[in-house]
Amino acid sequence: MRASRLISLLLLLQTRGSMTASELAGELEVSERTVYRDVLALSAAGVPVYADRGRAGGYRLLGGYRTRLTGLTRDEAEALFLAGLPGPAGDMGLADAVAAAELKVLAALPPALRDAPARAGQRFHLDVPGWFRETAPPPWLTELARAIWRDRVVELRYRRGDREVTRRVQPYGLVLKSAVWYLVGRVGDDTRTYRVDRVTGVEVGEESFDRDGDFDLAGHWREQAGSFLRTMLRAEVTVRLSPAGLRRLRHLVDAPNVYDEVVAAAGAPDGLGWVVVRLPVESVQVAYHQLLGLGPEVEVLDPPELRRLFTEAAERLGALYR
């Protein structure tokens, strides 16, 4: 445990330049007294750690000192090469940078771990786009990624319905969800999300913005995605499902936890195993197209409008196959 902590401390100083004992203790989840002992241990081992005094002080490595990645275990080395996403990185124009970084990491690995990228590549492959979808990245994705890295304000032209709008955006980050890229950015005091494939133009100015240090892109996305899906479910239908229909319903429900909640609230099965459930849906029309795929494994009970649509569909199907 201590050897791993010493390596972590060394890498923290190497990547961040200067850190106080309090900051190091927080990152390593130890006491400041433990940090003092670890710094002394690193110094005794020949690592040039020194302390700056005063309010702006902290621990530093002597200028230019770098460590080779000799402290990595095999699992850590292989996980490191799994962490890269060559497809999305290439979409953002970073393929060459990722390849160069991997070469540098590979050169720094000890000989016993040089096969880590090959082993990882032989065992795992990430294919992000869905089936039957266009794989070309959105045309303005690279430009937006560059603006995000540089914290530059952009003027965004965006297609909304049948019109185009212009927004002055502080681009905070990009999210890849189900093969679709989204831009998360600040417009005034609001945080907004835009589909990148609907962006029709990007102008990157010279103005920089101060990024909110407390903003958590992953946390923001989880919160907004869950909220978005639930706000879409504005209607409710009541259906009767066979055991097969109840199993297949799982694949029709997109919102997180909704399927489990529907099943938990379902009535008791009848003599044939059919159950009655109340299902939140986006609209009657959307429910019609989704539930129609269950065929004879579902019976609509309510609302009457949806039951009428199913009755008409059943009559048309009967006429076709009669």
ZADO-1210 file (C-alpha; in nm, 4 decimals, padded with zeros to 6 digits):
<atoms>
<atom x="00.0000" y="00.0000" z="00.0000" code="MET" pos="1"/>
<atom x="00.2742" y="00.2472" z="00.0893" code="ARG" pos="2"/>
<atom x="00.4698" y="00.1795" z="-00.2316" code="ALA" pos="3"/>
<atom x="00.1568" y="00.2478" z="-00.4363" code="SER" pos="4"/>
<atom x="00.0932" y="00.5676" z="-00.2392" code="ARG" pos="5"/>
<atom x="00.4499" y="00.6907" z="-00.2927" code="LEU" pos="6"/>
<atom x="00.4131" y="00.6397" z="-00.6672" code="ILE" pos="7"/>
<atom x="00.0808" y="00.8243" z="-00.6632" code="SER" pos="8"/>
<atom x="00.2369" y="01.1139" z="-00.4710" code="LEU" pos="9"/>
<atom x="00.5254" y="01.1320" z="-00.7158" code="LEU" pos="10"/>
<atom x="00.2945" y="01.1316" z="-01.0180" code="LEU" pos="11"/>
<atom x="00.0711" y="01.3979" z="-00.8619" code="LEU" pos="12"/>
<atom x="00.3690" y="01.6307" z="-00.8204" code="LEU" pos="13"/>
<atom x="00.4913" y="01.5447" z="-01.1686" code="GLN" pos="14"/>
<atom x="00.1584" y="01.6298" z="-01.3333" code="THR" pos="15"/>
<atom x="00.0438" y="01.9259" z="-01.1204" code="ARG" pos="16"/>
<atom x="00.3735" y="02.1019" z="-01.0543" code="GLY" pos="17"/>
<atom x="00.3150" y="02.2104" z="-00.6956" code="SER" pos="18"/>
<atom x="00.0824" y="02.0888" z="-00.4207" code="MET" pos="19"/>
<atom x="00.0535" y="02.1646" z="-00.0524" code="THR" pos="20"/>
<atom x="00.0627" y="01.8920" z="00.2130" code="ALA" pos="21"/>
<atom x="-00.3095" y="01.9489" z="00.2683" code="SER" pos="22"/>
<atom x="-00.3887" y="01.9034" z="-00.1016" code="GLU" pos="23"/>
<atom x="-00.1780" y="01.5891" z="-00.1226" code="LEU" pos="24"/>
<atom x="-00.3429" y="01.4490" z="00.1888" code="ALA" pos="25"/>
<atom x="-00.6845" y="01.5094" z="00.0344" code="GLY" pos="26"/>
<atom x="-00.5935" y="01.3395" z="-00.2933" code="GLU" pos="27"/>
<atom x="-00.4286" y="01.0401" z="-00.1262" code="LEU" pos="28"/>
<atom x="-00.6871" y="01.0175" z="00.1540" code="GLU" pos="29"/>
<atom x="-00.4241" y="01.0177" z="00.4290" code="VAL" pos="30"/>
<atom x="-00.3197" y="01.2576" z="00.7049" code="SER" pos="31"/>
<atom x="-00.0778" y="01.5456" z="00.6495" code="GLU" pos="32"/>
<atom x="00.1629" y="01.3710" z="00.8884" code="ARG" pos="33"/>
<atom x="00.1654" y="01.0727" z="00.6515" code="THR" pos="34"/>
<atom x="00.2404" y="01.3057" z="00.3595" code="VAL" pos="35"/>
<atom x="00.5406" y="01.4488" z="00.5470" code="TYR" pos="36"/>
<atom x="00.6768" y="01.0969" z="00.6058" code="ARG" pos="37"/>
<atom x="00.6190" y="00.9973" z="00.2422" code="ASP" pos="38"/>
<atom x="00.7991" y="01.3063" z="00.1126" code="VAL" pos="39"/>
<atom x="01.0985" y="01.2231" z="00.3353" code="LEU" pos="40"/>
<atom x="01.0929" y="00.8651" z="00.2015" code="ALA" pos="41"/>
<atom x="01.0966" y="00.9892" z="-00.1592" code="LEU" pos="42"/>
<atom x="01.3854" y="01.2244" z="-00.0832" code="SER" pos="43"/>
<atom x="01.5801" y="00.9406" z="00.0809" code="ALA" pos="44"/>
<atom x="01.5246" y="00.7317" z="-00.2340" code="ALA" pos="45"/>
<atom x="01.6847" y="01.0044" z="-00.4481" code="GLY" pos="46"/>
<atom x="01.3722" y="01.1767" z="-00.5789" code="VAL" pos="47"/>
<atom x="01.4388" y="01.5550" z="-00.5817" code="PRO" pos="48"/>
<atom x="01.1387" y="01.6783" z="-00.3825" code="VAL" pos="49"/>
<atom x="01.1690" y="02.0161" z="-00.2170" code="TYR" pos="50"/>
<atom x="00.9347" y="02.2491" z="-00.0302" code="ALA" pos="51"/>
<atom x="00.8553" y="02.6145" z="-00.1039" code="ASP" pos="52"/>
<atom x="00.7741" y="02.8167" z="00.2063" code="ARG" pos="53"/>
<atom x="00.5095" y="03.0848" z="00.2378" code="GLY" pos="54"/>
<atom x="00.1434" y="03.1266" z="00.1421" code="ARG" pos="55"/>
<atom x="00.2005" y="03.0190" z="-00.2193" code="ALA" pos="56"/>
<atom x="00.4326" y="02.7378" z="-00.1180" code="GLY" pos="57"/>
<atom x="00.4048" y="02.3638" z="-00.1515" code="GLY" pos="58"/>
<atom x="00.5995" y="02.0582" z="-00.2543" code="TYR" pos="59"/>
<atom x="00.7662" y="02.0470" z="-00.5969" code="ARG" pos="60"/>
<atom x="00.9942" y="01.8266" z="-00.8008" code="LEU" pos="61"/>
<atom x="01.3265" y="01.9742" z="-00.9038" code="LEU" pos="62"/>
<atom x="01.2862" y="02.1270" z="-01.2518" code="GLY" pos="63"/>
<atom x="01.2900" y="01.8760" z="-01.5363" code="GLY" pos="64"/>
<atom x="01.2668" y="01.5646" z="-01.3200" code="TYR" pos="65"/>
<atom x="01.0510" y="01.2931" z="-01.4760" code="ARG" pos="66"/>
<atom x="00.9888" y="00.9383" z="-01.3697" code="THR" pos="67"/>
<atom x="00.9551" y="00.6375" z="-01.5965" code="ARG" pos="68"/>
<atom x="00.6388" y="00.4315" z="-01.5575" code="LEU" pos="69"/>
<atom x="00.8144" y="00.1497" z="-01.3778" code="THR" pos="70"/>
<atom x="00.5565" y="00.1381" z="-01.0976" code="GLY" pos="71"/>
<atom x="00.2716" y="00.0118" z="-01.3179" code="LEU" pos="72"/>
<atom x="00.1343" y="-00.3375" z="-01.2676" code="THR" pos="73"/>
<atom x="00.0301" y="-00.5451" z="-01.5688" code="ARG" pos="74"/>
<atom x="-00.3405" y="-00.4823" z="-01.4974" code="ASP" pos="75"/>
<atom x="-00.2775" y="-00.1065" z="-01.4763" code="GLU" pos="76"/>
<atom x="-00.0748" y="-00.1002" z="-01.7987" code="ALA" pos="77"/>
<atom x="-00.3390" y="-00.2934" z="-01.9940" code="GLU" pos="78"/>
<atom x="-00.6191" y="-00.0791" z="-01.8501" code="ALA" pos="79"/>
<atom x="-00.4267" y="00.2311" z="-01.9581" code="LEU" pos="80"/>
<atom x="-00.4474" y="00.1284" z="-02.3229" code="PHE" pos="81"/>
<atom x="-00.8121" y="00.0278" z="-02.2844" code="LEU" pos="82"/>
<atom x="-00.8921" y="00.3778" z="-02.1602" code="ALA" pos="83"/>
<atom x="-00.8221" y="00.5330" z="-02.5002" code="GLY" pos="84"/>
<atom x="-01.1117" y="00.5718" z="-02.7435" code="LEU" pos="85"/>
<atom x="-00.9502" y="00.5808" z="-03.0895" code="PRO" pos="86"/>
<atom x="-01.2801" y="00.6191" z="-03.2764" code="GLY" pos="87"/>
<atom x="-01.4179" y="00.9211" z="-03.0864" code="PRO" pos="88"/>
<atom x="-01.0683" y="01.0705" z="-03.0558" code="ALA" pos="89"/>
<atom x="-01.0325" y="01.0488" z="-03.4326" code="GLY" pos="90"/>
<atom x="-01.3724" y="01.2146" z="-03.4798" code="ASP" pos="91"/>
<atom x="-01.2449" y="01.5107" z="-03.2760" code="MET" pos="92"/>
<atom x="-00.9254" y="01.5348" z="-03.4813" code="GLY" pos="93"/>
<atom x="-00.7055" y="01.3860" z="-03.2076" code="LEU" pos="94"/>
<atom x="-00.6068" y="01.0563" z="-03.3692" code="ALA" pos="95"/>
<atom x="-00.2440" y="01.1623" z="-03.4263" code="ASP" pos="96"/>
<atom x="-00.2120" y="01.3013" z="-03.0741" code="ALA" pos="97"/>
<atom x="-00.3503" y="00.9800" z="-02.9214" code="VAL" pos="98"/>
<atom x="-00.1155" y="00.7657" z="-03.1308" code="ALA" pos="99"/>
<atom x="00.1856" y="00.9791" z="-03.0311" code="ALA" pos="100"/>
<atom x="00.0880" y="00.9671" z="-02.6619" code="ALA" pos="101"/>
<atom x="00.0526" y="00.5887" z="-02.6725" code="GLU" pos="102"/>
<atom x="00.3965" y="00.5568" z="-02.8299" code="LEU" pos="103"/>
<atom x="00.5496" y="00.7700" z="-02.5537" code="LYS" pos="104"/>
<atom x="00.3754" y="00.5684" z="-02.2826" code="VAL" pos="105"/>
<atom x="00.4859" y="00.2461" z="-02.4496" code="LEU" pos="106"/>
<atom x="00.8465" y="00.3676" z="-02.4617" code="ALA" pos="107"/>
<atom x="00.8332" y="00.4458" z="-02.0897" code="ALA" pos="108"/>
<atom x="00.7023" y="00.1022" z="-01.9921" code="LEU" pos="109"/>
<atom x="00.9454" y="-00.1604" z="-01.8667" code="PRO" pos="110"/>
<atom x="01.0195" y="-00.4417" z="-02.1177" code="PRO" pos="111"/>
<atom x="00.8012" y="-00.6915" z="-01.9313" code="ALA" pos="112"/>
<atom x="00.4916" y="-00.4772" z="-02.0010" code="LEU" pos="113"/>
<atom x="00.5597" y="-00.3782" z="-02.3636" code="ARG" pos="114"/>
<atom x="00.2982" y="-00.6265" z="-02.4864" code="ASP" pos="115"/>
<atom x="00.0189" y="-00.4491" z="-02.2915" code="ALA" pos="116"/>
<atom x="-00.1334" y="-00.2587" z="-02.5886" code="PRO" pos="117"/>
<atom x="-00.1280" y="-00.5686" z="-02.8099" code="ALA" pos="118"/>
<atom x="-00.2949" y="-00.7817" z="-02.5417" code="ARG" pos="119"/>
<atom x="-00.5630" y="-00.5203" z="-02.4824" code="ALA" pos="120"/>
<atom x="-00.6260" y="-00.4722" z="-02.8550" code="GLY" pos="121"/>
<atom x="-00.6586" y="-00.8467" z="-02.9152" code="GLN" pos="122"/>
<atom x="-00.9177" y="-00.8830" z="-02.6406" code="ARG" pos="123"/>
<atom x="-01.1336" y="-00.5686" z="-02.6529" code="PHE" pos="124"/>
<atom x="-01.2653" y="-00.3444" z="-02.9296" code="HIS" pos="125"/>
<atom x="-01.5005" y="-00.0485" z="-02.8986" code="LEU" pos="126"/>
<atom x="-01.7421" y="00.0053" z="-03.1908" code="ASP" pos="127"/>
<atom x="-01.9388" y="00.3174" z="-03.0994" code="VAL" pos="128"/>
<atom x="-02.1832" y="00.3776" z="-03.3908" code="PRO" pos="129"/>
<atom x="-02.5104" y="00.1832" z="-03.3901" code="GLY" pos="130"/>
<atom x="-02.6141" y="-00.0535" z="-03.6667" code="TRP" pos="131"/>
<atom x="-02.7311" y="00.1007" z="-03.9944" code="PHE" pos="132"/>
<atom x="-02.6139" y="00.4480" z="-03.8942" code="ARG" pos="133"/>
<atom x="-02.3943" y="00.6959" z="-04.0725" code="GLU" pos="134"/>
<atom x="-02.0449" y="00.6756" z="-03.9202" code="THR" pos="135"/>
<atom x="-01.9036" y="01.0047" z="-04.0489" code="ALA" pos="136"/>
<atom x="-01.8483" y="01.2549" z="-03.7642" code="PRO" pos="137"/>
<atom x="-02.0455" y="01.5826" z="-03.7656" code="PRO" pos="138"/>
<atom x="-01.8685" y="01.8447" z="-03.9800" code="PRO" pos="139"/>
<atom x="-01.8108" y="02.0963" z="-03.6976" code="TRP" pos="140"/>
<atom x="-01.6998" y="01.8488" z="-03.4315" code="LEU" pos="141"/>
<atom x="-01.3245" y="01.9097" z="-03.4703" code="THR" pos="142"/>
<atom x="-01.3660" y="02.2880" z="-03.4566" code="GLU" pos="143"/>
<atom x="-01.5746" y="02.2617" z="-03.1400" code="LEU" pos="144"/>
<atom x="-01.3212" y="02.0279" z="-02.9783" code="ALA" pos="145"/>
<atom x="-01.0428" y="02.2783" z="-03.0454" code="ARG" pos="146"/>
<atom x="-01.2467" y="02.5595" z="-02.8921" code="ALA" pos="147"/>
<atom x="-01.3141" y="02.3445" z="-02.5845" code="ILE" pos="148"/>
<atom x="-00.9449" y="02.2681" z="-02.5334" code="TRP" pos="149"/>
<atom x="-00.8600" y="02.6383" z="-02.5601" code="ARG" pos="150"/>
<atom x="-01.1612" y="02.7645" z="-02.3572" code="ASP" pos="151"/>
<atom x="-01.2627" y="02.9960" z="-02.6425" code="ARG" pos="152"/>
<atom x="-01.6068" y="03.1515" z="-02.6825" code="VAL" pos="153"/>
<atom x="-01.7805" y="03.0416" z="-03.0038" code="VAL" pos="154"/>
<atom x="-02.0646" y="03.1798" z="-03.2094" code="GLU" pos="155"/>
<atom x="-02.2806" y="02.8801" z="-03.2841" code="LEU" pos="156"/>
<atom x="-02.5276" y="02.8562" z="-03.5702" code="ARG" pos="157"/>
<atom x="-02.7781" y="02.5840" z="-03.4933" code="TYR" pos="158"/>
<atom x="-03.0704" y="02.4259" z="-03.6816" code="ARG" pos="159"/>
<atom x="-03.3864" y="02.4294" z="-03.4694" code="ARG" pos="160"/>
<atom x="-03.6846" y="02.2865" z="-03.6518" code="GLY" pos="161"/>
<atom x="-03.7239" y="02.4714" z="-03.9795" code="ASP" pos="162"/>
<atom x="-03.5160" y="02.7740" z="-03.8778" code="ARG" pos="163"/>
<atom x="-03.1574" y="02.8566" z="-03.7867" code="GLU" pos="164"/>
<atom x="-03.0605" y="03.0328" z="-03.4648" code="VAL" pos="165"/>
<atom x="-02.7317" y="03.1873" z="-03.3502" code="THR" pos="166"/>
<atom x="-02.5998" y="03.1593" z="-02.9975" code="ARG" pos="167"/>
<atom x="-02.2862" y="03.2877" z="-02.8231" code="ARG" pos="168"/>
<atom x="-02.1668" y="02.9828" z="-02.6304" code="VAL" pos="169"/>
<atom x="-01.8939" y="02.9032" z="-02.3803" code="GLN" pos="170"/>
<atom x="-01.8234" y="02.5409" z="-02.4838" code="PRO" pos="171"/>
<atom x="-01.7627" y="02.3268" z="-02.1751" code="TYR" pos="172"/>
<atom x="-01.7494" y="01.9770" z="-02.3157" code="GLY" pos="173"/>
<atom x="-01.8544" y="01.7129" z="-02.5669" code="LEU" pos="174"/>
<atom x="-02.0535" y="01.3984" z="-02.4877" code="VAL" pos="175"/>
<atom x="-02.0901" y="01.0930" z="-02.7119" code="LEU" pos="176"/>
<atom x="-02.4206" y="00.9140" z="-02.6440" code="LYS" pos="177"/>
<atom x="-02.5532" y="00.6287" z="-02.8603" code="SER" pos="178"/>
<atom x="-02.3335" y="00.7372" z="-03.1548" code="ALA" pos="179"/>
<atom x="-02.4616" y="01.0976" z="-03.1308" code="VAL" pos="180"/>
<atom x="-02.2331" y="01.3855" z="-03.0264" code="TRP" pos="181"/>
<atom x="-02.3665" y="01.6564" z="-02.7940" code="TYR" pos="182"/>
<atom x="-02.2134" y="01.9917" z="-02.6998" code="LEU" pos="183"/>
<atom x="-02.2617" y="02.1130" z="-02.3415" code="VAL" pos="184"/>
<atom x="-02.2023" y="02.4847" z="-02.2975" code="GLY" pos="185"/>
<atom x="-02.2975" y="02.8008" z="-02.1120" code="ARG" pos="186"/>
<atom x="-02.5220" y="03.0624" z="-02.2673" code="VAL" pos="187"/>
<atom x="-02.5415" y="03.3480" z="-02.0203" code="GLY" pos="188"/>
<atom x="-02.6188" y="03.1882" z="-01.6848" code="ASP" pos="189"/>
<atom x="-02.7765" y="02.8756" z="-01.8375" code="ASP" pos="190"/>
<atom x="-02.6103" y="02.5444" z="-01.9190" code="THR" pos="191"/>
<atom x="-02.7492" y="02.4099" z="-02.2462" code="ARG" pos="192"/>
<atom x="-02.7055" y="02.1032" z="-02.4645" code="THR" pos="193"/>
<atom x="-02.6874" y="02.1003" z="-02.8455" code="TYR" pos="194"/>
<atom x="-02.6736" y="01.8092" z="-03.0908" code="ARG" pos="195"/>
<atom x="-02.3559" y="01.8627" z="-03.2882" code="VAL" pos="196"/>
<atom x="-02.5041" y="01.7186" z="-03.6097" code="ASP" pos="197"/>
<atom x="-02.7528" y="02.0101" z="-03.6065" code="ARG" pos="198"/>
<atom x="-02.4774" y="02.2725" z="-03.5886" code="VAL" pos="199"/>
<atom x="-02.4524" y="02.4550" z="-03.9215" code="THR" pos="200"/>
<atom x="-02.1595" y="02.6837" z="-03.8434" code="GLY" pos="201"/>
<atom x="-01.8990" y="02.7650" z="-03.5787" code="VAL" pos="202"/>
<atom x="-01.6927" y="03.0822" z="-03.5456" code="GLU" pos="203"/>
<atom x="-01.4175" y="03.0655" z="-03.2852" code="VAL" pos="204"/>
<atom x="-01.3143" y="03.4074" z="-03.1629" code="GLY" pos="205"/>
<atom x="-01.0113" y="03.5249" z="-02.9677" code="GLU" pos="206"/>
<atom x="-01.2122" y="03.5740" z="-02.6494" code="GLU" pos="207"/>
<atom x="-01.1433" y="03.3220" z="-02.3755" code="SER" pos="208"/>
<atom x="-01.3752" y="03.2389" z="-02.0870" code="PHE" pos="209"/>
<atom x="-01.3090" y="03.1365" z="-01.7288" code="ASP" pos="210"/>
<atom x="-01.4271" y="02.7820" z="-01.6794" code="ARG" pos="211"/>
<atom x="-01.6305" y="02.7075" z="-01.3670" code="ASP" pos="212"/>
<atom x="-01.3954" y="02.4883" z="-01.1649" code="GLY" pos="213"/>
<atom x="-01.6879" y="02.3190" z="-00.9885" code="ASP" pos="214"/>
<atom x="-01.8567" y="02.2088" z="-01.3111" code="PHE" pos="215"/>
<atom x="-01.8640" y="01.8273" z="-01.3468" code="ASP" pos="216"/>
<atom x="-01.9402" y="01.7301" z="-01.7069" code="LEU" pos="217"/>
<atom x="-02.0132" y="01.3629" z="-01.6331" code="ALA" pos="218"/>
<atom x="-02.2335" y="01.4460" z="-01.3347" code="GLY" pos="219"/>
<atom x="-02.4189" y="01.7170" z="-01.5270" code="HIS" pos="220"/>
<atom x="-02.4841" y="01.4797" z="-01.8165" code="TRP" pos="221"/>
<atom x="-02.6180" y="01.2024" z="-01.5909" code="ARG" pos="222"/>
<atom x="-02.8556" y="01.4445" z="-01.4215" code="GLU" pos="223"/>
<atom x="-02.9773" y="01.6081" z="-01.7410" code="GLN" pos="224"/>
<atom x="-03.0126" y="01.2830" z="-01.9358" code="ALA" pos="225"/>
<atom x="-03.2262" y="01.1244" z="-01.6665" code="GLY" pos="226"/>
<atom x="-03.4372" y="01.4385" z="-01.6282" code="SER" pos="227"/>
<atom x="-03.4785" y="01.4729" z="-02.0052" code="PHE" pos="228"/>
<atom x="-03.6013" y="01.1182" z="-02.0509" code="LEU" pos="229"/>
<atom x="-03.8523" y="01.1477" z="-01.7709" code="ARG" pos="230"/>
<atom x="-03.9912" y="01.4829" z="-01.8866" code="THR" pos="231"/>
<atom x="-04.0546" y="01.3230" z="-02.2267" code="MET" pos="232"/>
<atom x="-04.2944" y="01.0723" z="-02.0666" code="LEU" pos="233"/>
<atom x="-04.5932" y="01.3045" z="-02.0512" code="ARG" pos="234"/>
<atom x="-04.8723" y="01.0486" z="-02.1022" code="ALA" pos="235"/>
<atom x="-04.9711" y="00.7127" z="-01.9569" code="GLU" pos="236"/>
<atom x="-05.1326" y="00.4024" z="-02.1073" code="VAL" pos="237"/>
<atom x="-05.2756" y="00.0903" z="-01.9485" code="THR" pos="238"/>
<atom x="-05.2040" y="-00.2396" z="-02.1209" code="VAL" pos="239"/>
<atom x="-05.2414" y="-00.6103" z="-02.0553" code="ARG" pos="240"/>
<atom x="-04.9293" y="-00.8131" z="-02.1341" code="LEU" pos="241"/>
<atom x="-04.8588" y="-01.1814" z="-02.1789" code="SER" pos="242"/>
<atom x="-04.5476" y="-01.3230" z="-02.0079" code="PRO" pos="243"/>
<atom x="-04.3624" y="-01.2927" z="-02.3404" code="ALA" pos="244"/>
<atom x="-04.4891" y="-00.9378" z="-02.3894" code="GLY" pos="245"/>
<atom x="-04.3732" y="-00.8364" z="-02.0419" code="LEU" pos="246"/>
<atom x="-04.0239" y="-00.9696" z="-02.1141" code="ARG" pos="247"/>
<atom x="-04.0052" y="-00.7933" z="-02.4503" code="ARG" pos="248"/>
<atom x="-04.1316" y="-00.4676" z="-02.3007" code="LEU" pos="249"/>
<atom x="-03.7882" y="-00.4187" z="-02.1418" code="ARG" pos="250"/>
<atom x="-03.6399" y="-00.3509" z="-02.4866" code="HIS" pos="251"/>
<atom x="-03.8993" y="-00.0823" z="-02.5656" code="LEU" pos="252"/>
<atom x="-03.8451" y="00.1307" z="-02.2539" code="VAL" pos="253"/>
<atom x="-03.5569" y="00.3809" z="-02.2760" code="ASP" pos="254"/>
<atom x="-03.5897" y="00.5797" z="-01.9544" code="ALA" pos="255"/>
<atom x="-03.3749" y="00.4462" z="-01.6683" code="PRO" pos="256"/>
<atom x="-03.5525" y="00.2366" z="-01.4023" code="ASN" pos="257"/>
<atom x="-03.8939" y="00.2814" z="-01.5683" code="VAL" pos="258"/>
<atom x="-03.9240" y="-00.0858" z="-01.6646" code="TYR" pos="259"/>
<atom x="-03.8422" y="-00.2005" z="-01.3115" code="ASP" pos="260"/>
<atom x="-04.0923" y="00.0473" z="-01.1666" code="GLU" pos="261"/>
<atom x="-04.3631" y="-00.0671" z="-01.4104" code="VAL" pos="262"/>
<atom x="-04.3087" y="-00.4346" z="-01.3257" code="VAL" pos="263"/>
<atom x="-04.3020" y="-00.3647" z="-00.9514" code="ALA" pos="264"/>
<atom x="-04.6361" y="-00.1819" z="-00.9734" code="ALA" pos="265"/>
<atom x="-04.8009" y="-00.4408" z="-01.2009" code="ALA" pos="266"/>
<atom x="-05.1097" y="-00.6271" z="-01.0860" code="GLY" pos="267"/>
<atom x="-05.1095" y="-00.9982" z="-01.0065" code="ALA" pos="268"/>
<atom x="-05.1003" y="-01.2329" z="-01.3106" code="PRO" pos="269"/>
<atom x="-05.4334" y="-01.3832" z="-01.4186" code="ASP" pos="270"/>
<atom x="-05.4895" y="-01.7507" z="-01.4858" code="GLY" pos="271"/>
<atom x="-05.3002" y="-01.7285" z="-01.8169" code="LEU" pos="272"/>
<atom x="-05.0080" y="-01.5346" z="-01.6690" code="GLY" pos="273"/>
<atom x="-05.1108" y="-01.2016" z="-01.8227" code="TRP" pos="274"/>
<atom x="-05.0591" y="-00.8839" z="-01.6143" code="VAL" pos="275"/>
<atom x="-05.2018" y="-00.5321" z="-01.6302" code="VAL" pos="276"/>
<atom x="-04.9485" y="-00.2480" z="-01.6187" code="VAL" pos="277"/>
<atom x="-04.9593" y="00.1312" z="-01.6373" code="ARG" pos="278"/>
<atom x="-04.6845" y="00.2506" z="-01.8692" code="LEU" pos="279"/>
<atom x="-04.5539" y="00.6135" z="-01.8943" code="PRO" pos="280"/>
<atom x="-04.5073" y="00.7113" z="-02.2594" code="VAL" pos="281"/>
<atom x="-04.4109" y="01.0146" z="-02.4653" code="GLU" pos="282"/>
<atom x="-04.7473" y="01.0304" z="-02.6443" code="SER" pos="283"/>
<atom x="-05.0276" y="00.8086" z="-02.7706" code="VAL" pos="284"/>
<atom x="-04.8771" y="00.8040" z="-03.1199" code="GLN" pos="285"/>
<atom x="-04.5327" y="00.7051" z="-02.9910" code="VAL" pos="286"/>
<atom x="-04.6891" y="00.4364" z="-02.7700" code="ALA" pos="287"/>
<atom x="-04.8785" y="00.3023" z="-03.0725" code="TYR" pos="288"/>
<atom x="-04.5617" y="00.2578" z="-03.2788" code="HIS" pos="289"/>
<atom x="-04.3680" y="00.1085" z="-02.9873" code="GLN" pos="290"/>
<atom x="-04.6301" y="-00.1334" z="-02.8579" code="LEU" pos="291"/>
<atom x="-04.7367" y="-00.2461" z="-03.2043" code="LEU" pos="292"/>
<atom x="-04.4107" y="-00.4406" z="-03.2146" code="GLY" pos="293"/>
<atom x="-04.5429" y="-00.6667" z="-02.9380" code="LEU" pos="294"/>
<atom x="-04.8140" y="-00.7938" z="-03.1709" code="GLY" pos="295"/>
<atom x="-05.0610" y="-01.0355" z="-03.0052" code="PRO" pos="296"/>
<atom x="-04.8629" y="-01.0237" z="-02.6775" code="GLU" pos="297"/>
<atom x="-05.0278" y="-00.6945" z="-02.5749" code="VAL" pos="298"/>
<atom x="-05.3852" y="-00.5712" z="-02.5317" code="GLU" pos="299"/>
<atom x="-05.4474" y="-00.1993" z="-02.4907" code="VAL" pos="300"/>
<atom x="-05.7026" y="-00.1162" z="-02.2213" code="LEU" pos="301"/>
<atom x="-05.6685" y="00.2607" z="-02.1989" code="ASP" pos="302"/>
<atom x="-05.6844" y="00.5280" z="-02.3383" code="PRO" pos="303"/>
<atom x="-05.9674" y="00.4696" z="-02.5862" code="PRO" pos="304"/>
<atom x="-05.7764" y="00.6534" z="-02.8610" code="GLU" pos="305"/>
<atom x="-05.4870" y="00.4070" z="-02.8440" code="LEU" pos="306"/>
<atom x="-05.7252" y="00.1094" z="-02.8254" code="ARG" pos="307"/>
<atom x="-05.8981" y="00.2400" z="-03.1399" code="ARG" pos="308"/>
<atom x="-05.5649" y="00.2633" z="-03.3240" code="LEU" pos="309"/>
<atom x="-05.4863" y="-00.0979" z="-03.2327" code="PHE" pos="310"/>
<atom x="-05.8349" y="-00.2118" z="-03.3357" code="THR" pos="311"/>
<atom x="-05.7909" y="-00.0492" z="-03.6773" code="GLU" pos="312"/>
<atom x="-05.4443" y="-00.2017" z="-03.7159" code="ALA" pos="313"/>
<atom x="-05.5777" y="-00.5476" z="-03.6243" code="ALA" pos="314"/>
<atom x="-05.8603" y="-00.5120" z="-03.8766" code="GLU" pos="315"/>
<atom x="-05.6196" y="-00.4107" z="-04.1535" code="ARG" pos="316"/>
<atom x="-05.3873" y="-00.7004" z="-04.0698" code="LEU" pos="317"/>
<atom x="-05.6830" y="-00.9392" z="-04.0678" code="GLY" pos="318"/>
<atom x="-05.7912" y="-00.8156" z="-04.4107" code="ALA" pos="319"/>
<atom x="-05.4394" y="-00.8657" z="-04.5463" code="LEU" pos="320"/>
<atom x="-05.3997" y="-01.2223" z="-04.4193" code="TYR" pos="321"/>
<atom x="-05.7582" y="-01.3395" z="-04.4390" code="ARG" pos="322"/>
</atoms>
